[in-house]
Amino acid sequence: MTTHLIVPGLHGSGADHWQTWLEARLPNVERVEQADWSTPNLELWSARVRAAIDRADGPVVLVAHSFGCLASVEAAAQRPGRVGALMLVAPADPERFDVGVFIQDGRLRVPSVVVASTNDPWMSFDGAAHWASAWGAELINLGAAGHINPAAGFGAWPRGLEILADLRNRVLPPSRSVRHDAVACAIGQ
């Protein structure tokens, strides 16, 4: 069975965050917890993501936000064959955290999407486009959507659920894929 790993960014994702909303709607889901949510440390954060990948039975789908995207990319690169897909939402600019030289800058080799905004204060759209291209990920432009977090109006986020369903449908056989309709996301058996 596929495990969904929710990988928050700096300060975690609170009760009103789209990741928390999404987490409540997914089967077989785990939130990756960090020892210190206020100190982004690529080595420590990616180690926590790798540990969660290692604990999972079957393939893993990473659903990351902000600095969690950077930790997820690094963890996925170190666990080839274990990660089935990545949904990277509003990735943080690696240069803002002085980790640009450490970030995987090659193709991820699994279906991936980068969901970006034209006015994200943590990563320019051109920067997001650069990293999406470097990682071999599809780029989804949400327009002027800020950091795609609660402050920008992203609590309940049905479009995010659709993006995840589309991504999973590329990875899993139809009988096991997520199907989205206007009301709910159901897992076929």
C-alpha positions as CSV (number, residue, x, y, z in Angstrom):
1,M,0.0,0.0,0.0
2,T,1.2,3.5,-0.8
3,T,2.2,5.7,2.2
4,H,1.6,9.4,2.0
5,L,4.2,11.4,3.8
6,I,3.3,15.0,4.7
7,V,6.5,17.1,5.0
8,P,5.9,20.5,6.4
9,G,8.2,23.5,6.1
10,L,9.5,26.0,8.7
11,H,7.4,26.1,11.9
12,G,5.4,23.0,10.8
13,S,1.9,23.1,9.3
14,G,-0.8,24.1,11.8
15,A,-4.4,23.1,12.1
16,D,-5.4,25.7,9.4
17,H,-2.8,24.7,6.8
18,W,-3.7,22.9,3.6
19,Q,-1.3,20.0,4.5
20,T,-3.3,19.3,7.7
21,W,-6.6,19.5,5.7
22,L,-5.1,17.1,3.1
23,E,-3.7,14.8,5.7
24,A,-7.3,14.3,7.1
25,R,-8.4,13.1,3.6
26,L,-5.7,10.6,2.7
27,P,-5.4,7.0,3.6
28,N,-2.2,5.6,5.1
29,V,-0.7,9.0,5.9
30,E,2.1,10.1,8.2
31,R,3.3,13.5,9.1
32,V,7.1,13.8,9.2
33,E,8.0,15.6,12.5
34,Q,11.2,17.6,13.0
35,A,13.0,18.0,16.3
36,D,13.2,21.7,15.8
37,W,10.6,23.4,13.5
38,S,12.2,26.8,13.9
39,T,15.7,25.8,12.7
40,P,15.8,24.6,9.1
41,N,18.7,22.2,8.8
42,L,18.8,20.3,5.5
43,E,20.9,17.4,6.9
44,L,18.7,16.8,10.0
45,W,15.4,17.4,8.2
46,S,16.2,15.1,5.3
47,A,17.3,12.5,7.7
48,R,13.8,12.6,9.3
49,V,12.2,12.2,5.9
50,R,14.5,9.3,5.0
51,A,13.6,7.6,8.3
52,A,9.9,7.9,7.5
53,I,10.5,6.5,4.0
54,D,12.4,3.6,5.5
55,R,9.6,2.8,8.0
56,A,6.9,2.8,5.2
57,D,5.7,-0.4,3.6
58,G,5.6,-0.1,-0.1
59,P,6.0,3.0,-2.2
60,V,5.9,6.5,-0.7
61,V,4.4,9.7,-2.1
62,L,5.9,12.8,-0.5
63,V,3.7,15.9,-0.2
64,A,6.0,18.7,0.9
65,H,5.8,22.5,1.5
66,S,8.5,25.2,1.6
67,F,11.7,24.0,3.3
68,G,10.1,20.6,3.5
69,C,10.4,20.4,-0.3
70,L,14.2,20.7,0.0
71,A,14.4,18.0,2.6
72,S,12.1,15.8,0.5
73,V,14.2,16.2,-2.6
74,E,17.3,15.3,-0.8
75,A,15.7,12.3,0.9
76,A,14.2,11.0,-2.3
77,A,17.5,11.2,-4.1
78,Q,19.0,9.1,-1.3
79,R,16.2,6.5,-1.5
80,P,15.9,5.6,-5.1
81,G,13.2,3.0,-5.7
82,R,11.3,3.8,-2.5
83,V,9.7,7.1,-3.5
84,G,7.0,6.8,-6.1
85,A,6.2,10.5,-6.5
86,L,6.7,14.0,-5.1
87,M,4.3,16.9,-4.8
88,L,6.5,20.0,-4.0
89,V,4.4,23.0,-3.1
90,A,6.0,26.5,-2.8
91,P,9.5,25.2,-2.4
92,A,11.9,27.5,-0.5
93,D,14.8,29.0,-2.4
94,P,17.8,26.9,-1.4
95,E,20.1,30.0,-1.6
96,R,18.1,31.7,1.2
97,F,19.2,28.9,3.5
98,D,22.8,28.6,2.1
99,V,22.1,25.0,1.0
100,G,22.0,25.5,-2.8
101,V,25.2,23.5,-3.3
102,F,23.7,20.6,-1.4
103,I,20.4,20.4,-3.1
104,Q,19.9,17.6,-5.6
105,D,20.1,19.4,-9.0
106,G,19.5,16.4,-11.2
107,R,16.3,14.7,-12.3
108,L,14.3,13.0,-9.6
109,R,13.5,10.0,-11.8
110,V,10.0,9.8,-10.4
111,P,6.8,11.7,-11.3
112,S,7.0,15.0,-9.6
113,V,5.2,18.4,-9.6
114,V,6.4,21.7,-8.4
115,V,3.4,23.9,-7.5
116,A,4.5,27.6,-7.5
117,S,3.3,31.1,-7.2
118,T,4.2,34.2,-9.1
119,N,4.5,36.3,-5.9
120,D,5.9,33.8,-3.4
121,P,8.2,35.7,-0.9
122,W,10.3,32.5,-0.4
123,M,11.0,31.7,-4.0
124,S,10.7,33.7,-7.2
125,F,8.6,32.0,-10.0
126,D,11.7,31.9,-12.2
127,G,13.6,30.2,-9.4
128,A,10.8,27.6,-9.0
129,A,10.8,27.1,-12.8
130,H,14.5,26.5,-12.7
131,W,14.3,23.9,-10.0
132,A,11.3,22.2,-11.6
133,S,13.3,21.9,-14.8
134,A,16.4,20.7,-13.0
135,W,14.4,18.0,-11.1
136,G,12.4,17.0,-14.2
137,A,9.2,18.0,-12.5
138,E,6.0,19.4,-14.0
139,L,5.6,23.0,-13.1
140,I,2.1,24.2,-12.1
141,N,1.6,28.0,-11.9
142,L,-1.1,29.0,-9.4
143,G,-0.6,32.7,-10.3
144,A,-0.4,35.3,-7.5
145,A,-0.9,32.8,-4.7
146,G,1.7,34.0,-2.2
147,H,3.5,31.2,-0.3
148,I,0.5,28.9,-0.8
149,N,-0.2,28.8,3.0
150,P,-3.0,29.8,5.3
151,A,-1.9,33.5,5.2
152,A,-2.4,33.3,1.4
153,G,-5.8,31.6,1.8
154,F,-4.8,28.0,1.5
155,G,-6.4,26.0,4.2
156,A,-9.0,23.7,2.6
157,W,-7.5,23.3,-0.8
158,P,-9.5,21.0,-3.2
159,R,-7.2,22.0,-6.1
160,G,-4.2,20.6,-4.1
161,L,-6.2,17.3,-3.7
162,E,-6.8,17.2,-7.5
163,I,-3.1,17.8,-8.2
164,L,-2.1,14.9,-5.8
165,A,-4.8,12.7,-7.4
166,D,-3.4,13.4,-10.9
167,L,0.1,12.7,-9.7
168,R,-0.8,9.5,-8.1
169,N,-2.8,8.4,-11.1
170,R,0.5,8.6,-13.1
171,V,2.2,6.2,-10.6
172,L,-0.4,3.7,-9.5
173,P,-2.5,1.2,-11.5
174,P,-6.0,2.5,-12.1
175,S,-7.5,0.1,-9.5
176,R,-5.4,1.6,-6.8
177,S,-5.3,5.2,-7.8
178,V,-6.9,8.2,-6.1
179,R,-9.9,9.5,-8.0
180,H,-11.1,13.1,-7.2
181,D,-14.6,14.4,-7.7
182,A,-16.3,17.6,-6.5
183,V,-17.1,16.1,-3.1
184,A,-14.4,13.6,-2.0
185,C,-11.3,11.7,-2.8
186,A,-11.8,7.9,-2.6
187,I,-9.4,5.1,-2.9
188,G,-10.4,2.3,-5.2
189,Q,-9.7,-1.2,-4.1
